[in-house]
Amino acid sequence: MPKFTSIRQHSQKSYVKAALLSGAKITPITALNSWGIMRLAAIIHTLRHREGYNIDTRMVTRPNGSEFAQYTIDS
């Protein structure tokens, strides 16, 4: 019987990969709101290091000084 976490991880990775390949900019908030993904950085790490995608990270600063990552893929 397959583990639920591996099935879930695979589908989350698929959503993120498809969005990046379509040209979308993804942030942790958009990933949470769109797909319920709470560990976007872990998925980005997998796509970079296991699958070889060249994903850029841009740190965005809000007016209140807090920062968040925005991910895009080089085409």
N, C-alpha and C positions, 0 to 999 in steps of 0.2 A: 504494500500500500504506500503510495507516495506521501511525502510529508507536505502538509498544508503550507508551511513557510516557503518551501522551494517553489511550489506552484504560484503562490502569491508574489514572491520576489520576481519570478519570470514575467508575470503579467505586468507588474509595475515597471520593470525594465523595458518591456515592449512599448508601453505607453510613452515613456520618456524618450526612448530612441526614436519612435515615429514622430513625435512632436519636434524634436531637435532636427531630424532630417527634413522635415517640412519647412524649416526656417524659423520656427517659434523660438522666442526667448523664454526660458523657464526660470522661475524663482521658487524658493521653498513654499511660499504662500500659494502660488498658482498650482504647484504640484499637490499641495494639501487640498485645496478647494476643488480641483479638477478630478483627481484620482484617489484622494485619501492617503497620499504618500507622505509619511512623516520623516523619512530618512533619505531625502533627495541626494545629499552629498555621497552617501554610500552607493547609490545607483550610478551616479556620475563617475565615481571611482572605478566601479566595475566596468563601465563602458570605456573608460580611458585605458585601464591597465590590462583587462582581460580580452577586450574586443578591439582595442587599438584605435578608437575614435579620437580625433583631435578636438576636444571640447574646450572652449575658452571660458574663463571665469572673469566676470567684471564685478567688482565690489561697488555697490550703489549706496550712497549716503543719503539718508532722509533728512529733512530740515531739523529734526530733533537731535541729530547726531548719530542715530543708530544706523548700522550697516547691514546689508544682506547681499547674498550672491545672486548674480544673474548669469545663467549658462546659455551659451550658443555653440553651434558646431561649425567648424570650418568646412566649406564645401569645395 
